[in-house]
Amino acid sequence: MAGRTIGTRPALIAVAHGSRDPRSAATMYAVVEQLAAARPDLDVRLAFLDLNAPSVDQVVDAVAADGHSHAVVVPLLLGSAFHARIDLPGMLAAARARHPRMQLTQADVLGADTRVIAALRDRAREALAVSSLGRGLPARSRLGIAMAAVGSSSAAANARTAQIAQRLAAITGLPTEICFATTEPSLPEAVSALRARSVDHILVAPWFLAPGLLTDRLEAAAPNLVHARTIGAHPLLTDVILDRYTTASALPLKLTA
């Protein structure tokens, strides 16, 4: 993590989802360590919404105790759903009540930024390179991608995720189908859809920041397919997080007590 030197720049609090799977927290720490290395002038800290420590409350309290008057909170989330719209704002409202003289600004989620999609493409390429598929496909064979996401009870949210799969197809030039770990279409259904499009070999690209129960579930559903690793600590993800921080930092400060 970055040092605790207090300057004129707001602290950057990166907020991850949290998971019982230790690989998830380890990945988020790697993301934030890469972030801090890219910007040693910033006080960069990691907090979790749930299941892991430190909590958002603990980190905000520590940042305030260290003398910061402003912190930008960047959600390390791919979608703008309950956690970004309800959960985190509620936590920050409570923190403002505890620290009325400190400005807390919530930045936008990482979302469907072109650079995050490019990072997913890179993970797919890496997996392809080290797999048997990367050693050369037979002539006339076709490679396709099953882009796997969490899934939502909201059809509109799933439709937005499906648009990301279309954008991934556009930058890879490969047939791509969306699938979800918690709803339909499932990974086997995406595989069937790709087979119907005359795809011979399929790579699974997880639209996840970190590994965990759901990515394990996807691998178990199709153990014979090549699965790319999650986005994790990718330089393009660092760029997006810093952009979210910079944009939020430039917002007009609200008057505090």
C-alpha positions in Angstrom: 0.0 0.0 0.0 1.0 3.6 -0.4 2.5 5.5 2.5 0.4 7.5 4.9 1.9 10.9 3.9 -0.9 13.4 4.0 -0.8 15.8 1.1 -3.3 17.9 -0.8 -4.7 15.0 -2.8 -7.7 13.1 -1.5 -7.1 9.6 -0.2 -8.2 6.8 -2.5 -10.3 4.1 -0.9 -10.8 1.2 -3.2 -13.9 -0.9 -2.1 -14.1 -4.5 -3.1 -17.1 -6.8 -2.8 -15.6 -9.3 -0.3 -15.8 -13.1 -0.3 -15.3 -16.1 1.9 -12.8 -17.4 -0.7 -9.3 -16.2 0.2 -8.3 -16.0 -3.4 -10.7 -13.2 -3.9 -9.2 -11.0 -1.2 -5.7 -11.8 -2.3 -6.6 -10.7 -5.8 -8.0 -7.4 -4.6 -4.9 -6.8 -2.5 -2.8 -7.3 -5.7 -5.0 -4.9 -7.6 -4.6 -2.2 -4.9 -0.9 -2.9 -4.6 -0.5 -2.3 -8.3 -2.6 0.8 -8.0 -0.4 2.2 -5.2 2.8 1.4 -7.1 1.4 3.4 -10.1 0.6 6.4 -7.9 3.0 6.5 -5.0 1.9 10.1 -4.4 -1.6 8.9 -3.3 -2.7 7.3 0.0 -4.3 4.2 -1.4 -6.3 1.8 0.8 -8.5 -1.2 0.4 -11.8 -1.9 2.1 -14.4 -4.6 1.7 -18.2 -4.3 1.6 -18.7 -7.6 3.4 -17.0 -10.9 4.6 -13.5 -9.5 4.7 -11.6 -7.0 6.7 -11.0 -4.1 6.8 -14.5 -2.9 6.4 -15.5 0.4 4.8 -16.2 1.9 8.2 -12.8 0.8 9.5 -10.9 2.3 6.6 -12.9 5.6 6.6 -12.2 6.0 10.3 -8.5 5.3 9.8 -8.3 7.8 6.9 -10.0 10.4 9.1 -7.7 9.6 12.0 -4.7 10.1 9.8 -5.8 13.7 9.0 -7.4 13.5 5.6 -10.1 16.0 4.9 -11.2 14.3 1.6 -11.3 10.7 0.4 -12.6 9.4 -2.9 -14.2 6.0 -2.7 -13.9 3.9 -5.9 -16.1 0.8 -6.0 -14.2 -2.2 -7.5 -17.4 -3.4 -9.1 -18.2 -4.3 -12.7 -21.9 -3.4 -12.4 -23.9 -0.6 -10.9 -26.4 -2.6 -8.9 -27.4 -2.8 -5.2 -23.9 -2.6 -3.7 -23.1 0.5 -5.7 -26.5 2.2 -5.5 -27.7 1.4 -2.0 -25.2 -0.5 0.1 -22.1 1.7 -0.3 -23.9 5.1 -0.3 -25.6 4.0 3.0 -22.2 3.2 4.5 -20.7 6.5 3.4 -23.7 8.4 4.8 -23.1 6.9 8.2 -19.4 7.7 7.9 -20.2 11.3 7.1 -22.3 11.5 10.3 -19.3 10.3 12.3 -16.8 12.6 10.5 -18.8 15.7 9.5 -15.6 17.6 8.5 -14.3 15.0 6.1 -15.6 15.0 2.5 -16.4 11.5 1.1 -16.9 11.3 -2.6 -18.2 8.1 -4.3 -16.8 7.5 -7.7 -18.4 5.5 -10.5 -18.1 1.8 -10.8 -15.6 0.3 -13.2 -18.5 -0.7 -15.4 -18.3 -1.7 -19.1 -15.3 0.5 -19.7 -13.6 -0.3 -23.0 -10.3 -0.8 -21.2 -11.8 -3.4 -18.8 -13.2 -5.3 -21.8 -9.7 -5.1 -23.4 -8.3 -6.6 -20.1 -10.7 -9.5 -20.5 -9.6 -10.0 -24.0 -6.0 -10.1 -22.8 -6.8 -12.8 -20.2 -8.5 -14.8 -23.0 -5.4 -14.5 -25.1 -3.2 -15.6 -22.2 -5.3 -18.6 -21.6 -5.2 -19.5 -25.3 -1.5 -19.1 -25.5 -0.8 -21.6 -22.7 -3.5 -24.1 -23.8 -3.4 -26.9 -26.4 -5.5 -24.5 -28.5 -2.7 -22.1 -28.6 -0.4 -24.6 -30.2 -2.3 -24.4 -33.4 -5.9 -25.2 -34.5 -6.6 -27.6 -37.3 -7.3 -25.9 -40.6 -10.9 -24.6 -41.0 -11.6 -25.0 -37.2 -13.3 -22.1 -35.5 -12.6 -20.7 -32.1 -15.4 -19.1 -30.0 -15.7 -17.4 -26.6 -18.3 -18.0 -23.9 -18.2 -14.8 -21.8 -19.4 -15.8 -18.3 -20.7 -13.3 -15.8 -22.5 -13.4 -12.4 -26.0 -12.8 -13.6 -28.8 -10.9 -12.1 -32.5 -11.2 -11.3 -32.9 -8.1 -13.5 -33.4 -8.9 -17.2 -32.3 -5.3 -18.0 -29.0 -5.9 -16.1 -28.4 -9.1 -18.0 -29.1 -7.5 -21.3 -26.4 -4.8 -20.5 -24.0 -7.6 -19.7 -24.8 -9.3 -23.0 -23.9 -6.0 -24.7 -20.4 -6.4 -23.2 -20.1 -9.8 -24.8 -21.0 -8.2 -28.2 -18.2 -5.7 -27.6 -15.8 -8.4 -26.7 -16.7 -10.1 -30.0 -16.0 -6.9 -31.9 -12.5 -6.6 -30.5 -11.5 -10.2 -30.8 -13.3 -11.0 -34.1 -14.5 -14.3 -32.6 -18.0 -15.6 -32.2 -19.1 -14.9 -28.6 -22.0 -15.9 -26.5 -23.0 -14.6 -23.0 -23.7 -16.9 -20.1 -24.3 -16.5 -16.4 -23.3 -18.4 -13.2 -26.5 -17.7 -11.4 -29.2 -17.6 -14.1 -29.8 -18.4 -17.8 -28.4 -18.8 -20.3 -26.0 -21.1 -18.5 -22.5 -22.0 -19.7 -23.8 -25.3 -21.3 -26.4 -23.3 -23.1 -23.8 -20.8 -24.4 -21.7 -23.8 -25.5 -24.7 -25.2 -27.5 -25.3 -21.8 -29.0 -21.6 -21.6 -30.2 -21.7 -25.1 -31.5 -24.8 -24.1 -33.5 -22.7 -21.3 -35.0 -20.2 -24.0 -36.2 -17.6 -23.2 -33.5 -15.3 -26.1 -32.9 -13.2 -24.9 -29.9 -14.5 -22.8 -27.0 -12.7 -20.6 -24.5 -14.5 -19.4 -21.3 -13.7 -15.7 -20.5 -14.9 -14.8 -17.0 -16.3 -11.3 -16.5 -15.1 -11.4 -12.9 -12.5 -9.4 -11.1 -11.4 -12.2 -8.9 -11.8 -16.0 -8.6 -14.3 -17.6 -6.1 -17.2 -19.9 -5.7 -18.9 -18.8 -8.9 -15.9 -19.1 -11.2 -15.3 -22.6 -9.6 -18.9 -23.4 -10.5 -18.3 -22.4 -14.1 -15.2 -24.5 -14.3 -17.1 -27.5 -12.9 -19.9 -27.0 -15.4 -17.4 -27.3 -18.3 -14.2 -28.9 -17.1 -13.1 -29.8 -20.6 -13.1 -26.2 -21.8 -10.2 -23.8 -21.5 -11.0 -21.2 -18.8 -9.2 -17.9 -18.8 -8.3 -16.4 -15.4 -10.2 -13.5 -14.0 -9.3 -9.9 -14.8 -7.4 -9.3 -11.5 -4.4 -7.0 -11.3 -4.3 -5.9 -15.0 -2.6 -2.5 -15.9 -5.7 -1.5 -17.8 -7.8 -2.0 -14.7 -5.4 0.3 -12.8 -5.9 3.0 -15.5 -9.7 2.8 -15.1 -9.6 3.0 -11.3 -7.3 6.0 -11.5 -9.6 7.7 -14.0 -12.6 7.1 -11.7 -10.6 8.6 -8.9 -9.5 11.7 -10.9 -13.0 12.3 -12.2 -14.5 12.1 -8.8 -11.8 14.3 -7.3 -12.7 17.1 -9.6 -16.3 17.2 -8.5 -17.3 20.3 -6.5 -16.8 19.7 -2.8 -20.0 19.8 -0.7 -19.9 22.1 2.4 -19.6 20.2 5.6 -20.3 21.2 9.2 
